[in-house]
Amino acid sequence: MTLKGHKPHFNVKFLKGYGHSISVKDSKLILKDCHDPFSPPCIEEWLPNRIPYEKIILSGKGFVSTEALAYYLRIIKMCY
């Protein structure tokens, strides 16, 4: 549901393709998305309290580091 006069928004990030990943570097969550194997991946870096996504969906072959998983779960606990 969206507010009248506002664009629809969804707080979901969809990572797909071969080689997508979620990791931690320099205290930031790194989201790497590989839609096309012949082009460079799309990489997003977020500070823990600034990540705009409520959910992250993974599709394909990739990985989530255990450090990133613990980091993300801590962020979610702080928000709720």
mmCIF file as gemmi writes it, N, C-alpha and C atoms, coordinates in Angstrom:
data_model
loop_
_atom_site.group_PDB
_atom_site.id
_atom_site.type_symbol
_atom_site.label_atom_id
_atom_site.label_alt_id
_atom_site.label_comp_id
_atom_site.label_asym_id
_atom_site.label_entity_id
_atom_site.label_seq_id
_atom_site.pdbx_PDB_ins_code
_atom_site.Cartn_x
_atom_site.Cartn_y
_atom_site.Cartn_z
_atom_site.occupancy
_atom_site.B_iso_or_equiv
_atom_site.pdbx_formal_charge
_atom_site.auth_seq_id
_atom_site.auth_asym_id
_atom_site.pdbx_PDB_model_num
ATOM 1 N N . MET Axp A 1 ? 0.835 -1.172 0 1 0 ? 1 A 1
ATOM 2 C CA . MET Axp A 1 ? 0 0 0 1 0 ? 1 A 1
ATOM 3 C C . MET Axp A 1 ? 0.884 1.241 0 1 0 ? 1 A 1
ATOM 4 N N . THR Axp A 2 ? 0.532 2.226 -0.803 1 0 ? 2 A 1
ATOM 5 C CA . THR Axp A 2 ? 1.301 3.459 -0.847 1 0 ? 2 A 1
ATOM 6 C C . THR Axp A 2 ? 0.419 4.634 -0.462 1 0 ? 2 A 1
ATOM 7 N N . LEU Axp A 3 ? 1.059 5.692 -0.07 1 0 ? 3 A 1
ATOM 8 C CA . LEU Axp A 3 ? 0.328 6.901 0.289 1 0 ? 3 A 1
ATOM 9 C C . LEU Axp A 3 ? -0.096 7.642 -0.975 1 0 ? 3 A 1
ATOM 10 N N . LYS Axp A 4 ? -1.18 8.361 -0.894 1 0 ? 4 A 1
ATOM 11 C CA . LYS Axp A 4 ? -1.697 9.108 -2.034 1 0 ? 4 A 1
ATOM 12 C C . LYS Axp A 4 ? -0.671 10.161 -2.464 1 0 ? 4 A 1
ATOM 13 N N . GLY Axp A 5 ? -0.343 10.176 -3.746 1 0 ? 5 A 1
ATOM 14 C CA . GLY Axp A 5 ? 0.62 11.141 -4.27 1 0 ? 5 A 1
ATOM 15 C C . GLY Axp A 5 ? 2.067 10.695 -4.175 1 0 ? 5 A 1
ATOM 16 N N . HIS Axp A 6 ? 2.326 9.494 -3.664 1 0 ? 6 A 1
ATOM 17 C CA . HIS Axp A 6 ? 3.689 8.984 -3.554 1 0 ? 6 A 1
ATOM 18 C C . HIS Axp A 6 ? 3.887 7.797 -4.49 1 0 ? 6 A 1
ATOM 19 N N . LYS Axp A 7 ? 5.134 7.599 -4.916 1 0 ? 7 A 1
ATOM 20 C CA . LYS Axp A 7 ? 5.465 6.449 -5.751 1 0 ? 7 A 1
ATOM 21 C C . LYS Axp A 7 ? 5.433 5.179 -4.904 1 0 ? 7 A 1
ATOM 22 N N . PRO Axp A 8 ? 5.098 4.03 -5.513 1 0 ? 8 A 1
ATOM 23 C CA . PRO Axp A 8 ? 5.148 2.783 -4.745 1 0 ? 8 A 1
ATOM 24 C C . PRO Axp A 8 ? 6.593 2.448 -4.377 1 0 ? 8 A 1
ATOM 25 N N . HIS Axp A 9 ? 6.773 1.907 -3.214 1 0 ? 9 A 1
ATOM 26 C CA . HIS Axp A 9 ? 8.112 1.526 -2.779 1 0 ? 9 A 1
ATOM 27 C C . HIS Axp A 9 ? 8.045 0.165 -2.092 1 0 ? 9 A 1
ATOM 28 N N . PHE Axp A 10 ? 9.076 -0.572 -2.285 1 0 ? 10 A 1
ATOM 29 C CA . PHE Axp A 10 ? 9.191 -1.882 -1.664 1 0 ? 10 A 1
ATOM 30 C C . PHE Axp A 10 ? 10.594 -1.973 -1.092 1 0 ? 10 A 1
ATOM 31 N N . ASN Axp A 11 ? 10.721 -2.349 0.15 1 0 ? 11 A 1
ATOM 32 C CA . ASN Axp A 11 ? 12.023 -2.424 0.807 1 0 ? 11 A 1
ATOM 33 C C . ASN Axp A 11 ? 12.625 -3.809 0.664 1 0 ? 11 A 1
ATOM 34 N N . VAL Axp A 12 ? 12.68 -4.304 -0.585 1 0 ? 12 A 1
ATOM 35 C CA . VAL Axp A 12 ? 13.196 -5.635 -0.856 1 0 ? 12 A 1
ATOM 36 C C . VAL Axp A 12 ? 14.322 -5.525 -1.881 1 0 ? 12 A 1
ATOM 37 N N . LYS Axp A 13 ? 15.432 -6.202 -1.623 1 0 ? 13 A 1
ATOM 38 C CA . LYS Axp A 13 ? 16.545 -6.275 -2.572 1 0 ? 13 A 1
ATOM 39 C C . LYS Axp A 13 ? 16.575 -7.688 -3.123 1 0 ? 13 A 1
ATOM 40 N N . PHE Axp A 14 ? 16.626 -7.823 -4.441 1 0 ? 14 A 1
ATOM 41 C CA . PHE Axp A 14 ? 16.637 -9.127 -5.109 1 0 ? 14 A 1
ATOM 42 C C . PHE Axp A 14 ? 18 -9.328 -5.756 1 0 ? 14 A 1
ATOM 43 N N . LEU Axp A 15 ? 18.794 -10.262 -5.208 1 0 ? 15 A 1
ATOM 44 C CA . LEU Axp A 15 ? 20.103 -10.597 -5.767 1 0 ? 15 A 1
ATOM 45 C C . LEU Axp A 15 ? 19.955 -11.888 -6.551 1 0 ? 15 A 1
ATOM 46 N N . LYS Axp A 16 ? 20.331 -11.858 -7.825 1 0 ? 16 A 1
ATOM 47 C CA . LYS Axp A 16 ? 20.186 -13.082 -8.616 1 0 ? 16 A 1
ATOM 48 C C . LYS Axp A 16 ? 21.401 -13.281 -9.497 1 0 ? 16 A 1
ATOM 49 N N . GLY Axp A 17 ? 21.492 -14.487 -10.035 1 0 ? 17 A 1
ATOM 50 C CA . GLY Axp A 17 ? 22.581 -14.807 -10.936 1 0 ? 17 A 1
ATOM 51 C C . GLY Axp A 17 ? 23.659 -15.625 -10.26 1 0 ? 17 A 1
ATOM 52 N N . TYR Axp A 18 ? 24.683 -15.922 -11.022 1 0 ? 18 A 1
ATOM 53 C CA . TYR Axp A 18 ? 25.805 -16.708 -10.534 1 0 ? 18 A 1
ATOM 54 C C . TYR Axp A 18 ? 26.828 -15.776 -9.899 1 0 ? 18 A 1
ATOM 55 N N . GLY Axp A 19 ? 27.154 -16.006 -8.649 1 0 ? 19 A 1
ATOM 56 C CA . GLY Axp A 19 ? 28.206 -15.237 -7.991 1 0 ? 19 A 1
ATOM 57 C C . GLY Axp A 19 ? 27.72 -14.077 -7.148 1 0 ? 19 A 1
ATOM 58 N N . HIS Axp A 20 ? 26.417 -13.962 -6.886 1 0 ? 20 A 1
ATOM 59 C CA . HIS Axp A 20 ? 25.973 -12.895 -5.998 1 0 ? 20 A 1
ATOM 60 C C . HIS Axp A 20 ? 26.476 -13.182 -4.589 1 0 ? 20 A 1
ATOM 61 N N . SER Axp A 21 ? 26.633 -12.12 -3.793 1 0 ? 21 A 1
ATOM 62 C CA . SER Axp A 21 ? 27.16 -12.338 -2.447 1 0 ? 21 A 1
ATOM 63 C C . SER Axp A 21 ? 26.756 -11.213 -1.509 1 0 ? 21 A 1
ATOM 64 N N . ILE Axp A 22 ? 26.81 -11.545 -0.227 1 0 ? 22 A 1
ATOM 65 C CA . ILE Axp A 22 ? 26.636 -10.569 0.845 1 0 ? 22 A 1
ATOM 66 C C . ILE Axp A 22 ? 27.806 -10.789 1.792 1 0 ? 22 A 1
ATOM 67 N N . SER Axp A 23 ? 28.568 -9.748 2.019 1 0 ? 23 A 1
ATOM 68 C CA . SER Axp A 23 ? 29.725 -9.861 2.895 1 0 ? 23 A 1
ATOM 69 C C . SER Axp A 23 ? 29.886 -8.568 3.688 1 0 ? 23 A 1
ATOM 70 N N . VAL Axp A 24 ? 30.916 -8.52 4.538 1 0 ? 24 A 1
ATOM 71 C CA . VAL Axp A 24 ? 31.209 -7.337 5.346 1 0 ? 24 A 1
ATOM 72 C C . VAL Axp A 24 ? 32.629 -6.901 5.058 1 0 ? 24 A 1
ATOM 73 N N . LYS Axp A 25 ? 32.798 -5.582 4.854 1 0 ? 25 A 1
ATOM 74 C CA . LYS Axp A 25 ? 34.135 -5.022 4.645 1 0 ? 25 A 1
ATOM 75 C C . LYS Axp A 25 ? 34.145 -3.62 5.236 1 0 ? 25 A 1
ATOM 76 N N . ASP Axp A 26 ? 35.119 -3.328 6.061 1 0 ? 26 A 1
ATOM 77 C CA . ASP Axp A 26 ? 35.252 -2.015 6.703 1 0 ? 26 A 1
ATOM 78 C C . ASP Axp A 26 ? 33.964 -1.597 7.421 1 0 ? 26 A 1
ATOM 79 N N . SER Axp A 27 ? 33.359 -2.52 8.126 1 0 ? 27 A 1
ATOM 80 C CA . SER Axp A 27 ? 32.122 -2.301 8.897 1 0 ? 27 A 1
ATOM 81 C C . SER Axp A 27 ? 30.928 -1.918 8.028 1 0 ? 27 A 1
ATOM 82 N N . LYS Axp A 28 ? 30.955 -2.286 6.763 1 0 ? 28 A 1
ATOM 83 C CA . LYS Axp A 28 ? 29.834 -2.032 5.851 1 0 ? 28 A 1
ATOM 84 C C . LYS Axp A 28 ? 29.363 -3.356 5.26 1 0 ? 28 A 1
ATOM 85 N N . LEU Axp A 29 ? 28.05 -3.465 5.046 1 0 ? 29 A 1
ATOM 86 C CA . LEU Axp A 29 ? 27.507 -4.619 4.329 1 0 ? 29 A 1
ATOM 87 C C . LEU Axp A 29 ? 27.73 -4.405 2.847 1 0 ? 29 A 1
ATOM 88 N N . ILE Axp A 30 ? 28.28 -5.392 2.172 1 0 ? 30 A 1
ATOM 89 C CA . ILE Axp A 30 ? 28.552 -5.319 0.743 1 0 ? 30 A 1
ATOM 90 C C . ILE Axp A 30 ? 27.589 -6.27 0.029 1 0 ? 30 A 1
ATOM 91 N N . LEU Axp A 31 ? 26.742 -5.725 -0.842 1 0 ? 31 A 1
ATOM 92 C CA . LEU Axp A 31 ? 25.804 -6.516 -1.639 1 0 ? 31 A 1
ATOM 93 C C . LEU Axp A 31 ? 26.306 -6.53 -3.073 1 0 ? 31 A 1
ATOM 94 N N . LYS Axp A 32 ? 26.611 -7.721 -3.575 1 0 ? 32 A 1
ATOM 95 C CA . LYS Axp A 32 ? 27.133 -7.87 -4.935 1 0 ? 32 A 1
ATOM 96 C C . LYS Axp A 32 ? 26.105 -8.63 -5.757 1 0 ? 32 A 1
ATOM 97 N N . ASP Axp A 33 ? 25.668 -8.033 -6.856 1 0 ? 33 A 1
ATOM 98 C CA . ASP Axp A 33 ? 24.619 -8.595 -7.701 1 0 ? 33 A 1
ATOM 99 C C . ASP Axp A 33 ? 25.193 -8.864 -9.089 1 0 ? 33 A 1
ATOM 100 N N . CYS Axp A 34 ? 25.025 -10.08 -9.592 1 0 ? 34 A 1
ATOM 101 C CA . CYS Axp A 34 ? 25.561 -10.463 -10.9 1 0 ? 34 A 1
ATOM 102 C C . CYS Axp A 34 ? 24.43 -10.907 -11.818 1 0 ? 34 A 1
ATOM 103 N N . HIS Axp A 35 ? 23.736 -9.967 -12.426 1 0 ? 35 A 1
ATOM 104 C CA . HIS Axp A 35 ? 22.642 -10.314 -13.338 1 0 ? 35 A 1
ATOM 105 C C . HIS Axp A 35 ? 23.167 -10.974 -14.612 1 0 ? 35 A 1
ATOM 106 N N . ASP Axp A 36 ? 24.269 -10.466 -15.135 1 0 ? 36 A 1
ATOM 107 C CA . ASP Axp A 36 ? 24.805 -10.918 -16.415 1 0 ? 36 A 1
ATOM 108 C C . ASP Axp A 36 ? 26.268 -11.331 -16.223 1 0 ? 36 A 1
ATOM 109 N N . PRO Axp A 37 ? 26.637 -12.572 -16.589 1 0 ? 37 A 1
ATOM 110 C CA . PRO Axp A 37 ? 28.018 -13.013 -16.37 1 0 ? 37 A 1
ATOM 111 C C . PRO Axp A 37 ? 29.042 -12.284 -17.242 1 0 ? 37 A 1
ATOM 112 N N . PHE Axp A 38 ? 28.589 -11.559 -18.259 1 0 ? 38 A 1
ATOM 113 C CA . PHE Axp A 38 ? 29.515 -10.888 -19.178 1 0 ? 38 A 1
ATOM 114 C C . PHE Axp A 38 ? 29.678 -9.4 -18.879 1 0 ? 38 A 1
ATOM 115 N N . SER Axp A 39 ? 29.053 -8.922 -17.814 1 0 ? 39 A 1
ATOM 116 C CA . SER Axp A 39 ? 29.206 -7.525 -17.423 1 0 ? 39 A 1
ATOM 117 C C . SER Axp A 39 ? 29.655 -7.456 -15.967 1 0 ? 39 A 1
ATOM 118 N N . PRO Axp A 40 ? 30.24 -6.336 -15.561 1 0 ? 40 A 1
ATOM 119 C CA . PRO Axp A 40 ? 30.693 -6.235 -14.172 1 0 ? 40 A 1
ATOM 120 C C . PRO Axp A 40 ? 29.519 -6.26 -13.19 1 0 ? 40 A 1
ATOM 121 N N . PRO Axp A 41 ? 29.742 -6.787 -11.995 1 0 ? 41 A 1
ATOM 122 C CA . PRO Axp A 41 ? 28.649 -6.872 -11.017 1 0 ? 41 A 1
ATOM 123 C C . PRO Axp A 41 ? 28.277 -5.496 -10.462 1 0 ? 41 A 1
ATOM 124 N N . CYS Axp A 42 ? 27.051 -5.385 -10.012 1 0 ? 42 A 1
ATOM 125 C CA . CYS Axp A 42 ? 26.573 -4.179 -9.337 1 0 ? 42 A 1
ATOM 126 C C . CYS Axp A 42 ? 26.878 -4.357 -7.847 1 0 ? 42 A 1
ATOM 127 N N . ILE Axp A 43 ? 27.617 -3.426 -7.272 1 0 ? 43 A 1
ATOM 128 C CA . ILE Axp A 43 ? 28.028 -3.547 -5.877 1 0 ? 43 A 1
ATOM 129 C C . ILE Axp A 43 ? 27.481 -2.367 -5.084 1 0 ? 43 A 1
ATOM 130 N N . GLU Axp A 44 ? 26.82 -2.67 -3.964 1 0 ? 44 A 1
ATOM 131 C CA . GLU Axp A 44 ? 26.297 -1.651 -3.054 1 0 ? 44 A 1
ATOM 132 C C . GLU Axp A 44 ? 26.967 -1.818 -1.703 1 0 ? 44 A 1
ATOM 133 N N . GLU Axp A 45 ? 27.313 -0.707 -1.065 1 0 ? 45 A 1
ATOM 134 C CA . GLU Axp A 45 ? 27.89 -0.717 0.278 1 0 ? 45 A 1
ATOM 135 C C . GLU Axp A 45 ? 26.982 0.097 1.189 1 0 ? 45 A 1
ATOM 136 N N . TRP Axp A 46 ? 26.645 -0.459 2.343 1 0 ? 46 A 1
ATOM 137 C CA . TRP Axp A 46 ? 25.744 0.205 3.278 1 0 ? 46 A 1
ATOM 138 C C . TRP Axp A 46 ? 26.282 0.141 4.692 1 0 ? 46 A 1
ATOM 139 N N . LEU Axp A 47 ? 26.221 1.255 5.391 1 0 ? 47 A 1
ATOM 140 C CA . LEU Axp A 47 ? 26.491 1.249 6.821 1 0 ? 47 A 1
ATOM 141 C C . LEU Axp A 47 ? 25.334 0.523 7.508 1 0 ? 47 A 1
ATOM 142 N N . PRO Axp A 48 ? 25.582 -0.1 8.64 1 0 ? 48 A 1
ATOM 143 C CA . PRO Axp A 48 ? 24.553 -0.935 9.27 1 0 ? 48 A 1
ATOM 144 C C . PRO Axp A 48 ? 23.237 -0.223 9.56 1 0 ? 48 A 1
ATOM 145 N N . ASN Axp A 49 ? 23.288 1.002 9.997 1 0 ? 49 A 1
ATOM 146 C CA . ASN Axp A 49 ? 22.047 1.695 10.343 1 0 ? 49 A 1
ATOM 147 C C . ASN Axp A 49 ? 21.436 2.444 9.156 1 0 ? 49 A 1
ATOM 148 N N . ARG Axp A 50 ? 22.013 2.335 7.964 1 0 ? 50 A 1
ATOM 149 C CA . ARG Axp A 50 ? 21.522 3.049 6.787 1 0 ? 50 A 1
ATOM 150 C C . ARG Axp A 50 ? 20.987 2.132 5.691 1 0 ? 50 A 1
ATOM 151 N N . ILE Axp A 51 ? 21.009 0.832 5.902 1 0 ? 51 A 1
ATOM 152 C CA . ILE Axp A 51 ? 20.553 -0.096 4.859 1 0 ? 51 A 1
ATOM 153 C C . ILE Axp A 51 ? 19.044 0.091 4.639 1 0 ? 51 A 1
ATOM 154 N N . PRO Axp A 52 ? 18.619 0.309 3.395 1 0 ? 52 A 1
ATOM 155 C CA . PRO Axp A 52 ? 17.211 0.629 3.134 1 0 ? 52 A 1
ATOM 156 C C . PRO Axp A 52 ? 16.307 -0.586 2.931 1 0 ? 52 A 1
ATOM 157 N N . TYR Axp A 53 ? 16.844 -1.79 3.052 1 0 ? 53 A 1
ATOM 158 C CA . TYR Axp A 53 ? 16.064 -2.982 2.735 1 0 ? 53 A 1
ATOM 159 C C . TYR Axp A 53 ? 15.599 -3.7 3.991 1 0 ? 53 A 1
ATOM 160 N N . GLU Axp A 54 ? 14.335 -4.14 3.963 1 0 ? 54 A 1
ATOM 161 C CA . GLU Axp A 54 ? 13.811 -4.968 5.047 1 0 ? 54 A 1
ATOM 162 C C . GLU Axp A 54 ? 14.096 -6.439 4.786 1 0 ? 54 A 1
ATOM 163 N N . LYS Axp A 55 ? 14.126 -6.803 3.504 1 0 ? 55 A 1
ATOM 164 C CA . LYS Axp A 55 ? 14.361 -8.189 3.11 1 0 ? 55 A 1
ATOM 165 C C . LYS Axp A 55 ? 15.345 -8.227 1.958 1 0 ? 55 A 1
ATOM 166 N N . ILE Axp A 56 ? 16.139 -9.307 1.921 1 0 ? 56 A 1
ATOM 167 C CA . ILE Axp A 56 ? 17.05 -9.554 0.807 1 0 ? 56 A 1
ATOM 168 C C . ILE Axp A 56 ? 16.741 -10.954 0.301 1 0 ? 56 A 1
ATOM 169 N N . ILE Axp A 57 ? 16.4 -11.052 -0.983 1 0 ? 57 A 1
ATOM 170 C CA . ILE Axp A 57 ? 16.07 -12.339 -1.607 1 0 ? 57 A 1
ATOM 171 C C . ILE Axp A 57 ? 17.247 -12.764 -2.475 1 0 ? 57 A 1
ATOM 172 N N . LEU Axp A 58 ? 17.673 -14.021 -2.32 1 0 ? 58 A 1
ATOM 173 C CA . LEU Axp A 58 ? 18.786 -14.566 -3.088 1 0 ? 58 A 1
ATOM 174 C C . LEU Axp A 58 ? 18.269 -15.619 -4.049 1 0 ? 58 A 1
ATOM 175 N N . SER Axp A 59 ? 18.681 -15.545 -5.314 1 0 ? 59 A 1
ATOM 176 C CA . SER Axp A 59 ? 18.272 -16.521 -6.317 1 0 ? 59 A 1
ATOM 177 C C . SER Axp A 59 ? 19.475 -16.85 -7.192 1 0 ? 59 A 1
ATOM 178 N N . GLY Axp A 60 ? 19.783 -18.121 -7.308 1 0 ? 60 A 1
ATOM 179 C CA . GLY Axp A 60 ? 20.938 -18.533 -8.098 1 0 ? 60 A 1
ATOM 180 C C . GLY Axp A 60 ? 22.03 -19.07 -7.198 1 0 ? 60 A 1
ATOM 181 N N . LYS Axp A 61 ? 23.248 -19.091 -7.708 1 0 ? 61 A 1
ATOM 182 C CA . LYS Axp A 61 ? 24.379 -19.603 -6.943 1 0 ? 61 A 1
ATOM 183 C C . LYS Axp A 61 ? 25.219 -18.441 -6.446 1 0 ? 61 A 1
ATOM 184 N N . GLY Axp A 62 ? 25.303 -18.322 -5.144 1 0 ? 62 A 1
ATOM 185 C CA . GLY Axp A 62 ? 26.068 -17.257 -4.526 1 0 ? 62 A 1
ATOM 186 C C . GLY Axp A 62 ? 26.375 -17.626 -3.09 1 0 ? 62 A 1
ATOM 187 N N . PHE Axp A 63 ? 26.786 -16.63 -2.297 1 0 ? 63 A 1
ATOM 188 C CA . PHE Axp A 63 ? 27.093 -16.935 -0.906 1 0 ? 63 A 1
ATOM 189 C C . PHE Axp A 63 ? 26.764 -15.755 -0.004 1 0 ? 63 A 1
ATOM 190 N N . VAL Axp A 64 ? 26.562 -16.091 1.257 1 0 ? 64 A 1
ATOM 191 C CA . VAL Axp A 64 ? 26.389 -15.119 2.328 1 0 ? 64 A 1
ATOM 192 C C . VAL Axp A 64 ? 27.405 -15.485 3.394 1 0 ? 64 A 1
ATOM 193 N N . SER Axp A 65 ? 28.283 -14.555 3.725 1 0 ? 65 A 1
ATOM 194 C CA . SER Axp A 65 ? 29.259 -14.869 4.763 1 0 ? 65 A 1
ATOM 195 C C . SER Axp A 65 ? 28.564 -14.913 6.121 1 0 ? 65 A 1
ATOM 196 N N . THR Axp A 66 ? 29.082 -15.721 7.019 1 0 ? 66 A 1
ATOM 197 C CA . THR Axp A 66 ? 28.469 -15.827 8.349 1 0 ? 66 A 1
ATOM 198 C C . THR Axp A 66 ? 28.589 -14.501 9.096 1 0 ? 66 A 1
ATOM 199 N N . GLU Axp A 67 ? 29.644 -13.765 8.836 1 0 ? 67 A 1
ATOM 200 C CA . GLU Axp A 67 ? 29.822 -12.451 9.451 1 0 ? 67 A 1
ATOM 201 C C . GLU Axp A 67 ? 28.724 -11.491 8.976 1 0 ? 67 A 1
ATOM 202 N N . ALA Axp A 68 ? 28.394 -11.526 7.677 1 0 ? 68 A 1
ATOM 203 C CA . ALA Axp A 68 ? 27.345 -10.664 7.131 1 0 ? 68 A 1
ATOM 204 C C . ALA Axp A 68 ? 25.986 -11.059 7.678 1 0 ? 68 A 1
ATOM 205 N N . LEU Axp A 69 ? 25.75 -12.341 7.818 1 0 ? 69 A 1
ATOM 206 C CA . LEU Axp A 69 ? 24.472 -12.813 8.348 1 0 ? 69 A 1
ATOM 207 C C . LEU Axp A 69 ? 24.281 -12.332 9.792 1 0 ? 69 A 1
ATOM 208 N N . ALA Axp A 70 ? 25.296 -12.474 10.609 1 0 ? 70 A 1
ATOM 209 C CA . ALA Axp A 70 ? 25.225 -12.012 11.998 1 0 ? 70 A 1
ATOM 210 C C . ALA Axp A 70 ? 25.055 -10.494 12.052 1 0 ? 70 A 1
ATOM 211 N N . TYR Axp A 71 ? 25.743 -9.785 11.192 1 0 ? 71 A 1
ATOM 212 C CA . TYR Axp A 71 ? 25.671 -8.328 11.114 1 0 ? 71 A 1
ATOM 213 C C . TYR Axp A 71 ? 24.267 -7.873 10.759 1 0 ? 71 A 1
ATOM 214 N N . TYR Axp A 72 ? 23.676 -8.497 9.737 1 0 ? 72 A 1
ATOM 215 C CA . TYR Axp A 72 ? 22.341 -8.138 9.265 1 0 ? 72 A 1
ATOM 216 C C . TYR Axp A 72 ? 21.288 -8.449 10.328 1 0 ? 72 A 1
ATOM 217 N N . LEU Axp A 73 ? 21.423 -9.58 11.009 1 0 ? 73 A 1
ATOM 218 C CA . LEU Axp A 73 ? 20.472 -9.936 12.056 1 0 ? 73 A 1
ATOM 219 C C . LEU Axp A 73 ? 20.538 -8.963 13.226 1 0 ? 73 A 1
ATOM 220 N N . ARG Axp A 74 ? 21.73 -8.487 13.554 1 0 ? 74 A 1
ATOM 221 C CA . ARG Axp A 74 ? 21.877 -7.486 14.6 1 0 ? 74 A 1
ATOM 222 C C . ARG Axp A 74 ? 21.19 -6.174 14.204 1 0 ? 74 A 1
ATOM 223 N N . ILE Axp A 75 ? 21.304 -5.807 12.936 1 0 ? 75 A 1
ATOM 224 C CA . ILE Axp A 75 ? 20.687 -4.568 12.434 1 0 ? 75 A 1
ATOM 225 C C . ILE Axp A 75 ? 19.168 -4.68 12.54 1 0 ? 75 A 1
ATOM 226 N N . ILE Axp A 76 ? 18.619 -5.816 12.15 1 0 ? 76 A 1
ATOM 227 C CA . ILE Axp A 76 ? 17.176 -6.009 12.181 1 0 ? 76 A 1
ATOM 228 C C . ILE Axp A 76 ? 16.671 -5.954 13.626 1 0 ? 76 A 1
ATOM 229 N N . LYS Axp A 77 ? 17.406 -6.561 14.56 1 0 ? 77 A 1
ATOM 230 C CA . LYS Axp A 77 ? 16.996 -6.539 15.968 1 0 ? 77 A 1
ATOM 231 C C . LYS Axp A 77 ? 16.973 -5.107 16.508 1 0 ? 77 A 1
ATOM 232 N N . MET Axp A 78 ? 17.933 -4.272 16.083 1 0 ? 78 A 1
ATOM 233 C CA . MET Axp A 78 ? 17.983 -2.897 16.549 1 0 ? 78 A 1
ATOM 234 C C . MET Axp A 78 ? 16.791 -2.097 16.034 1 0 ? 78 A 1
ATOM 235 N N . CYS Axp A 79 ? 16.282 -2.442 14.845 1 0 ? 79 A 1
ATOM 236 C CA . CYS Axp A 79 ? 15.186 -1.689 14.245 1 0 ? 79 A 1
ATOM 237 C C . CYS Axp A 79 ? 13.835 -2.044 14.842 1 0 ? 79 A 1
ATOM 238 N N . TYR Axp A 80 ? 13.709 -3.241 15.403 1 0 ? 80 A 1
ATOM 239 C CA . TYR Axp A 80 ? 12.388 -3.653 15.894 1 0 ? 80 A 1
ATOM 240 C C . TYR Axp A 80 ? 12.349 -3.687 17.378 1 0 ? 80 A 1
